Amino acid sequence: MLCKECQHPLRVERRCRQILLLCPQCLREYHIHEVAAELDEAMERELERFPCIIYD
């Protein structure tokens, strides 16, 4: 999945009790609920590794 700002691939960032999508280029953070409808297959497979996703 690509960043909406700079089109760089996003990476999964695990924090204490949160999973975010982070752009390593422009440092924009996306909460899962903000982009849930836009997740591509590769990102969905990556997120399946986490048994529970907590978001604000």
C-alpha positions in Angstrom: 0.0 0.0 0.0 1.3 3.5 -0.9 1.3 6.7 1.1 -1.4 9.1 0.1 1.1 12.0 0.4 4.3 10.9 -1.3 3.4 7.5 -2.9 6.1 5.6 -1.0 5.3 2.1 0.3 3.9 2.0 3.8 5.3 -0.3 6.5 3.5 -1.7 9.5 4.7 0.0 12.8 3.9 -1.9 16.0 3.8 0.2 19.1 3.0 -0.7 22.6 -0.7 -1.4 22.1 -1.2 -0.1 18.6 -0.5 -1.1 15.0 -0.1 1.8 12.6 0.9 2.2 9.0 3.9 4.5 8.7 5.5 6.1 5.6 9.3 5.9 6.2 9.8 8.7 3.7 7.5 11.5 4.8 6.8 10.0 8.2 3.0 10.3 7.8 1.1 7.8 10.1 -2.2 6.2 9.2 -4.4 4.5 11.7 -5.9 1.2 10.5 -9.5 2.5 10.6 -8.5 5.5 8.4 -7.4 3.3 5.5 -9.3 0.0 6.1 -11.3 0.2 2.9 -8.2 0.8 0.9 -5.9 -2.0 2.1 -4.4 -4.0 -0.7 -3.9 -7.8 -0.5 -0.3 -7.6 0.5 -1.0 -5.2 3.4 -3.9 -7.4 4.6 -1.6 -10.4 4.6 1.0 -8.5 6.6 -1.6 -7.4 9.2 -2.9 -11.0 9.6 0.4 -11.7 11.5 -1.0 -9.7 14.4 -3.6 -11.5 16.5 -5.3 -8.3 17.7 -5.2 -4.7 16.3 -6.1 -1.9 18.6 -6.6 1.5 17.2 -8.0 4.9 18.3 
